[in-house]
Amino acid sequence: MKTYPSLVACEHCDSVYRRHALRSHEVARCDECHAVLYRPNRTNVNEWLALTIAAGIVFVVANTNPVIRISLQGVRSETTLWRAAAALAHGAAAPIAVPTALAIVVVPFIQIVLLAWLLTFAHARQRAPGFAWAMRMLGALRPWSMIEVGLLAILVAIIKLSSFAQVAPGPGAWATAALLALTALIAGRDIRWLWKWTDSIRECGTGA
């Protein structure tokens, strides 16, 4: 498969440009629609991998611990992110159950796994097997990761339910907030920078 890591395409209008090195304060924008093409990468591979591992740990905590604890007339109930998304499958909200589960659970999980895969090999100064496919998947999945929607839904539920029941955020809610911050850090980076990084590694290896 032919790849062109030296080129960058605008995500909004598909205009293609040749990539140039940027200083720390510079931003590359599209001449046609003025959208941001890429920014200078301020995180090295080791830091990026550490943040990705942290995101994976927080993801497990967010999905295995209750996000909301409800107490009403002595009856207590709690739910996790995954069970909350699954509960939408029953009733009038059934059509949005699958998109919700994808946006707040499945897609973030795939993003974390793919990034960890690529960065683990990059840390070992190698290009991961299936590198091009994983890079394309990460680019395609980025708009579909919406952990902030899940966090907003938790906050709305807490506010609405607190009028007639005792409601408290569980460990999963705090983990979801941390996951939102970590996902923004790891998935918001310009992943295309990995093309240049791994290309330089391969060139050094060939030269040796």
ABEGO torsion letter per residue (X at the ends): XBBBAABBBBAAAGBBBBBBBBBAABBBBBAAAGBBABBBBABBAAAAAAAAAAAAAAAAAAAABBABBBBBGGBBBBBBAAAAAAAAABEAAAAAAAAAAAAAAAAAAAAAAAAAAAAAAAAAGBBBBGAAAAAAAAAAAAAABBAAAAAAAAAAAAAAAAAABBBBBBAAAAAAAAAAAAAAAAAABBAAAAAAAAAAAAAAAAAX
